[in-house]
Amino acid sequence: MMQSRYSFANPILGVCLIFGLMSTTPSFQAHAQIAFVSDRTGNHEIYVMDAHGNKRRNLTRNPAHDYAPAWTPDGGRIAFTFNRDGNFEIYVMDAKGPNPRNLTKNRSLDEFASWSPSGERIAFCTDSDENREIYVMDANGGNPQR
């Protein structure tokens, strides 16, 4: 009888694809605004604008690079990757932009946040175990799990 080998790369790729698609799937409120990254000021910042391309606002306004914004399903918050202290971390801010909050707080490269459909959990990519892994944590940054 021949044994088949199981590759862990395919399920991990599938999960990354699913979470990536989830972050691009707009919720009802997210239809009214689009979050995007621009380097129009010479620095990558997160902006929002209405669906017609009007009313652009810079939400992050800092010298560090910000990228990969992801709306909560209810459109109230945005998770994003932020390089404030020389290390890429997952941050969350209100959809209006003030007070970004660091959720991951470690020396690993953490990026590409994606919200669960309930908005209670966040999946993200990290190299905390010296390999690129997918972790899930509570929306407040607690309880990270591979």
Secondary structure, DSSP 4 states (H G I P E B T S, - for coil): -PPPPPPSHHHHHHHHHHHHHHHHS--TGGGGEEEEEE-TTSS-EEEEEETTS-S-EES--SSS-EEEEEE-TTSSEEEEEE-TTSS-EEEEEETT----EES--SSS-EEEEEE-TTSSEEEEEE-TTSS-EEEEEETTS-S-B-
